[in-house]
Amino acid sequence: MRQPSPHAEPPAAEEHQRQVTQRTFRLEMWRAVPTGVLETVVTTFGLLIAVQYFEASVLMKAVLRSSPSLGLVASLFLLPFLLRLPWGLPRVAALLHFTGALGFLVAMASGDSAHGFIFGMSLGLFSYAVQVPLLTQIYNDNYPPHDRGRLFSLTTLARAGAAMSFSYLGGRLLGHELSWFPLVLSAFAVCGCLSAALISRVPGKRPSRRRRRLRKPTFTSMRWIKRDPAFRRLLASWMVLGLGNLMAMAIYVDYLADPFYGNPQSAATVALMTGVIPLAGKLLFIYHWGIWFDRLNFYTVRVLLNSLVALAILLFFIADSLWVKGIGMFLHGVALGGGNIAWSLWVTKFAPARHVTEYMTVHTFLTGLRGAVAPFLGLYMVRLIPIPVFAILCAAMSVGGSMIIAGNLRGRRKSGQGNGDSPTPPGQPAEPGG
C-alpha cells in the first residue's frame, strides 16, 4: 500500500492555504488599481511637477528622487519596532500606507511652497518604501512557491494598466494647465487610503513569534551576507547593476522636462515618454516574466534583464529622435516588469522560509543605500560630463552586474529549488543551485 509523503500537508491545511491564496490574490487585484496610480508618483509626476511648476533645484530633485530609497534603508531600523505592535503584517503595512497618504495631503496643502511640496511628497514615498519587506513576507506566506511568480505578475499586470491609464490622463491634465497639479496629488492621497483599506484585509500571521526573534539587534539580519555565498554574490551584482540603473532612472524625467538639457518637452509628452510608453512595455511582458521567474534559472532571468536595461539606457540618452528614445523607454518598461518580479521575489528562491523577511530586509537596505546615493550622483554627474559618456557608464554597470553572476548560468538546477519553502536546519543558509 502506498504511504503518504511525510511532508504532504493534511487536506484541511491544504484547503485553508488555498483559501488564503485566493483571498490574498483577489484583494491584491483590487489593490492593483490604487497602487498603480501611486507608482506614477515616482516614475513621472513627482519630479515633473517639481521641475516644471516649482523649478526645483538639483538638491531638491535629488532629495525627492532618493526618498523611496531612504525608506528602504529605514525599514531595517523601523520594522523591528512596528512589528511589536499587536497586529498582523497586513495591518502594519496599512498603517504605513495611511502615513503615505498623509504626506500627499501635506504636499497638496503646501500651495506654492516648493519646500512644502518636496517634504510632503518625500514623506509619502518614504512611507510606502518602508513596508516593502512586509509585502514580500506576506507573498511568501500566502502564495504557493510553484505559482508565486505567476500570481504576482498578474497583479503587477493590473497595476501597470492602472498606472499607464493614469499617466495618460494626468499628463493630459497637466499639459492643459500645470497649476491643476493639486488634483493629481488628491488622487494620490485617495489611492493611498484605498490601498491601506484593502491590504488591511489580506490574511496575515500574527507577529508574536517574529517579535521574539526581532528582540535581537537590528543588524542581526546582516549575518546572512557572511553565511550565504550565493546571496552575497547576488547582492554584489544587484549593487553594481542597481547603481547604474538608478542613476539613469533619476535623469529620465529631468532630461525631458528641464531646459538645462536644451530641448524641454511639454508635460503631456514627458508623461507619455516616462509613463505611458514604458508601462505599455511592462504590460505586454509582465505575465511572461512571471512564468519565466517560476521556471528558469534565476541567474538567466537576471542576465536577460540586465541586457535590456543597458540597451534601453543607450537608446534613450544617445539617440536624438524622440521615436528612438521611445523605443528605449519601451525596452526600459519591459525590463522594469521583469525587474519588479525579480526584485520583489528573488529572496523567496534562496532564503529558508522562516528567514525571508531577514533576507529581504538586507536586500532592501542595500537597495536603499544605492538608491539614496544614485540620484545625487546622476543629477550632478550630468552637469560635469557629456550625456553620451554618462549613458555608456550606466550601461557598462548593467553589464558588470551580469559578469558577477555569469559563472552561475550553467547551474544544474533552478536557483532556490527546494530551499526557499522547505525547512532548513537552524544556522544553515539556503543553497541555491548553480
N, C-alpha and C positions, 0 to 999 in steps of 0.2 A: 504493500500500500504506500502511495506517495506521501511523504511527510511534508507539511507546510514549511516554508522557509522560516528560520528563527527570526529573520529581520523583517518579515512581512507584517504590515500593520493589520490590526483587527478590523473587521468590517465596519464596526461602529466608528472607529477612529478615522478610517478611510473616508467614510461618508461625511464625517464632521469636517475633515480637511477639504473635501470637495465643496462643501457649502461655504466654508471660509474663502476659498479661492474664488468662487462665483460671486460672492458678495463684495469682496475686495475689487474684483475686476469691474463689476457693474458700477460701483461708486467711483472708481478711477476713470471710467469712461465719461461719467457725468462731470467729474472734476477736470477733465481734459480741456473743456471749453474755457473756464476762467483761468486755468494755468497757462493755456496757450496765449491768451491775451496778455498775461503777465510776462511771458517770455519776451514780448516786444519792447518791454521797458529797457532791457539791457542790449538787445540787438539793434534797436532803431531809435525809439522816441526819446529816451532819457538824454542821450548825447545830442540828438538832433535839436531838441528844444534848447539845451544848454548852449549849443553853438550858434544857432540862427536867431533865437529870441534874446537870450541873455548875453550873448557874445562872451562866453565864459573864457577865463584864462586857461593856459595849458595846465596849470596846477589844479584848477577846479575840475577840468575834464578828466585828469588822471585820478583824482580822488573819487569822482563818480564811477569811473570805469573799474576802479580797483575795489570798490565797496563789497561786491559779492565775494571776492576772494578774501577780503578781511573777515567776512562772515564764516568762510570755511576754516580759516585759521582759528577764529574764536570758538568754533564748535568743539575743539579739543578741550577747551577750558570750561565752556558753559554747559555742555551736555551732562557732565557728571553731576552738576547741581540741579539742572532741570529734571533729570531722571530720578531725583529724590522726591519729586512731587508725587502724591498718591494717585497718579493717573496712569493709563496705558500710553504706549508710544504715540498712537494717533492723536490723542488729546494734547500731548506736549507739542506735537507738530502744529496742531490747530492754534495753540497759543502764539507760536511764532508767526503764523500766517496773519493773525489779527494784529500783531505788532507791525508787520509789514504794511498792512492796510492803513494803519495809523500814520506811518511815515508818508505815504502818498497823500493823505489828507493834510498833513503839515505842509508838504510841497505845494499843494493846491491853494492853501490859505496864505502862502507867503507873498502873494501878489507879485510885484516886480522886483522882489529881493532875490538876487542871484544866490546869495549865501543861504537863504531860507530854502530855496528850491534844491540846491545841492545837498543840504543837510537832510531834508525830508526824503528825497529820492534815495540817498545813500542809506538812510535808516531802513527804508523798505527793502532794498536789495540785500542789505546785510542780514536782516531777519530771515528772509527766505533761504539764504545760503546756509544758515546755521543748522537748519533741520534736514539737510541732505543725508547725513549718516542714518538718521531715524528712518527715512523712507527706504533706504537700502535694506535695513534690518526688517522692516515690515514686508517688503517684497520677498526677502529670503524666507521669512516665517510663513507667508500666506500663499506664495506661488510654488508649484512643484518644480523641481530642478530641470526636468526634461522639457518643460513648457514655459519657463520663466522668460526667456528672451522673446518668444513669440507674443506672449501676453503683454509684456512691456512695450513691444514695438507697436501693438495695436493701439494702446493708449497714447503712445507718442505720435502715432499717425493722426489720431483725432486732435491731439494738441497742436500739431503742425498745421492742420487745416484751419483751426480757430485762429492761430497766430497769423497765418497768411491772409485770412479774411480781414482781421483787424488791422494788419499792416496796410492793406489797400485802403480801407475806409478811413483809418486815421491819417494816412498820407494825403488822401483827397481833402479831408477836413482842414488839415494844417496848410496844405497847398493853397486852399482858398483864403484862409485867414489864420495866420500863425498865432495871433493873440487868443484864439479859441483853445489853446492847449489845456486850460483847466478842465475842459470837458473830457479830454483824454485821461487826465490824472484822476478824475472822478470815476471813470470806468475802471482804472486800475484798483482803486480803493474798493469798489463794489466787488470786483472779481476776487480780491484778497479775502473779503468776508465770505463769499460763496465757497471758495476753496477751503477755508477753515471749517465751515459748517459741514462740508462733505467729508473731509478727511477725519473729522472727529467721530464719524460713524463707521469708519473702517475697523474691522476686528483687529484687536491688538492684545498682546500679552501684558499682564501686569508686571511692573518693573521691580518686584520685590527681590528676586534673585539677582537681577542686574545691579540693584542698589548696593547689595552686599559686595559684589565684585568691584563696583566703582568707588569703594572706600580706599582702594589702592591709589597711589599717587597718579596725578593726571597723565604723566608721560609713560606710565606702565605699558601702554599700547605700543610704544616705540620698540619694545623688545623684539617684535616680530621682524623688524628690519635686520636684526642680527641673526635671528634664528632661522629665517626662511630665505635661502639664497635666491630662489626664483622670484619671490616677492621683491627682494632688494633690487634685482636686475630690472624688473618691470618698472619699479619706481624710478630708477635712473633713466630708463627710456622715456617714461612719461615726462620727467623733468626737462630733458633736452627738447623733445618734441613740443611739449606744452609751452615752454618759454617762447619759442619761435612763433608758434601759432597764436598765442595770446598777445604778443607784440603786434602781429599783423591785424588781429581782430580789433585791437584798440584803435586802429587807424582807419578802418573801413568807412565808418560814418563821417569821421572828421575829414578824410581825404576827399569825399564828395561834397561836403557841406561848407567847409571853411575856405574863404577867399585866399588864405595863405598859399594854397596849392595851385592857384591860378585859374581854376575853372569851376566855381561853385555851382552846384545844381539846385534845383528847386526842392522844396520839402517833399513834394509828391514823387519826384524822381529818386531822391535819397531813400524814401520808404520803399519804392519799387525795387531798387537795386539791393538794399540791405535787408529788406523784409520779405517781400513777395517772392522774388526770384530764388533766393536760397531756400526758402521754405517750400517752394514747389519741388526743388530737388530732393529735399528731405522727405516730402510727402510721397514722392514716387518710389523711393528706395528704402524707406524705413522698415517696411514689413520684411523685405528680403534680408536686410541686415539682421533682423531678429532671428530669422531662421538660420542664417549663417553663423550667428553667435552661438546658437544651440548645437550646431552640427560640426563646425570646423574647429581646427586647432586655433586657439585664441591668438597665438603669435601671427598666424597667417592673416587673420582679420585685422590685427593691429598694423601690419606692414602695408596692407592694401589701403587702409585709412590714411596712413602717413603719406603714401604716394599721392593720393588725391589732394591732401592738404597742401603739399608742396606745389603741385601743378596749379591749383586754384590761386595761391598767392602770386605765382609768377604771372599768370594771365591777368589778374586784376590790376596789379601795380605797374607792369611793364607795358601793357597794351595802351594805345591812345584811344581806340574805338570803344564807345560805350557798349556796343554789341559784344565785343570780346571780353570786356570787363564783366558783362552779364553772364557770359559762359563761365568765367571764373567764379562768380558768385553762385551759379547753379551747382558747380562742382563742389564748392565750399558747403552748400546745403546738403549734397549727397553725403559728403564726409561727416557733416555735423550729425546727420541722422544716425549713422553707424557709430559715431563717436559718443553720442548720448547714451546709447545702449552699452557700449564697451566701458565707458567711464562709470556708469551707474551700477553695473552688474558684474564687472570682471572679478571683483574680490570674492563673489559667491562661487567662482570656479576654483579658487585657490585656498580660501580660508576654511578651517574647521567650522562647522555650523554655529557653534556657540561663541565663536570669536569674530563673526562677520562684522559686527559693529566696531570692534577694535581695529581690524584691518582697514575698514572704510574710514575710520577716523584718522588714521595715519595718512591714507591716500588723500583725503580732503584737506588735511592740514598742509601737506606738501603742495597740493594744488593751490591752496590759498596763498602760500608763500610766494610761489612764482607768479600767481595771478595778481598779487598786490604790487609786485615789482614791475611786471611786464608793461602795464600802461605808462608808467613813468619813463621806463627805458624807451619804449616805442615812440611816445609823443615828443620826447626831447631828441631822440636819435634822428628822426626825420628832419629836424631843423639843423642837423650837423652834417649829414651825409646825403647823397642823391637817393631818390626813391628807388631806382633800379638796384642799387647796391643794398639798400635795406631789404628789398624783396628777396634777393638772392641769399642774403644772410638768413632770413627767416625760413626759406625753403630748404637751405642746407641743414638747418637744425632739425627739420622734419626727417630728412634723410638720415641724419645722425642718430635720431631716435630709433629708426629701423635697424641700423647697423648694430646697435647694442644688443638687440634680441635676435639677430639673424641666425645665430647658432642654434636657436630653438625651433626653427621652422621645420626640421625633419623629425620632430618628435614622433614616437611610435603610437602615442595615443593622445586624445584631446586633453588639453590642459585642464586640470582640476577634476578629471573624470573620477568619480568615486571618492572624492575628498570633500568638496565643499558642502555636501549634505549628508555625510556619513560620519559616525563618531570617529574622533582621532584621539589617541592616548594623550593624557594630560602632559603638557610640556613639549609635545611634538608638533612641529609645523606641518602644514599641508605639503604634499609632494606633487606638484604639478608635472604633467608629462612633458617630454621634450628635453 
